[in-house]
Amino acid sequence: MLVLSDSQLRSIWAAAASLPIEKRGVFLGRLIAQLQLRGSHFTTADIDDAVRLALEGLIQKSAA
């Protein structure tokens, strides 16, 4: 079981909301895998890092 603070959960919700619906399940699966690798104790910085890694390749980059 993961225990998250309100701010950590808001960060995850915001990241998931930035994705198309069909990619959110992949994102959450990746996020859980990243957090499980860190053990049962993780910081907000760990959450931010896990979110960043979970989003890799899922966000469409605009052509500049």
DACOR-V401198 format. One record per residue. N is the residue number from 1. RES is the residue in one small letter. OMEGA is omega in whole degrees, 0 to 359 (NA if undefined). D_FIRST is the distance of its C-alpha to the first C-alpha in Angstrom with 2 decimals. Layout:
BEGIN
n=[N | N]
res=[RES | RES]
omega=[OMEGA | OMEGA]
d_first=[D_FIRST | D_FIRST]
END
This chain:
BEGIN
n=[1 | 2 | 3 | 4 | 5 | 6 | 7 | 8 | 9 | 10 | 11 | 12 | 13 | 14 | 15 | 16 | 17 | 18 | 19 | 20 | 21 | 22 | 23 | 24 | 25 | 26 | 27 | 28 | 29 | 30 | 31 | 32 | 33 | 34 | 35 | 36 | 37 | 38 | 39 | 40 | 41 | 42 | 43 | 44 | 45 | 46 | 47 | 48 | 49 | 50 | 51 | 52 | 53 | 54 | 55 | 56 | 57 | 58 | 59 | 60 | 61 | 62 | 63 | 64]
res=[m | l | v | l | s | d | s | q | l | r | s | i | w | a | a | a | a | s | l | p | i | e | k | r | g | v | f | l | g | r | l | i | a | q | l | q | l | r | g | s | h | f | t | t | a | d | i | d | d | a | v | r | l | a | l | e | g | l | i | q | k | s | a | a]
omega=[176 | 175 | 184 | 173 | 178 | 181 | 177 | 179 | 177 | 178 | 179 | 178 | 181 | 179 | 180 | 181 | 180 | 183 | 170 | 184 | 184 | 180 | 184 | 178 | 177 | 179 | 182 | 176 | 178 | 181 | 179 | 179 | 179 | 181 | 178 | 177 | 182 | 180 | 186 | 180 | 178 | 183 | 175 | 176 | 176 | 178 | 181 | 179 | 180 | 177 | 180 | 180 | 181 | 181 | 183 | 178 | 181 | 182 | 178 | 176 | 180 | 178 | 182 | NA]
d_first=[0.00 | 3.79 | 6.57 | 9.80 | 13.36 | 15.73 | 17.67 | 14.90 | 13.94 | 17.72 | 18.20 | 15.89 | 17.62 | 20.96 | 20.46 | 19.47 | 22.43 | 24.74 | 24.31 | 26.09 | 24.08 | 24.42 | 22.71 | 19.59 | 17.66 | 18.72 | 17.71 | 14.11 | 13.91 | 15.53 | 13.41 | 10.11 | 12.37 | 13.78 | 10.74 | 9.68 | 13.33 | 13.16 | 10.89 | 8.52 | 11.26 | 12.75 | 15.44 | 16.65 | 18.99 | 16.29 | 14.84 | 18.48 | 19.21 | 16.34 | 17.57 | 21.08 | 20.47 | 18.65 | 21.65 | 24.24 | 26.56 | 25.17 | 27.26 | 30.92 | 33.14 | 36.33 | 39.60 | 41.28]
END
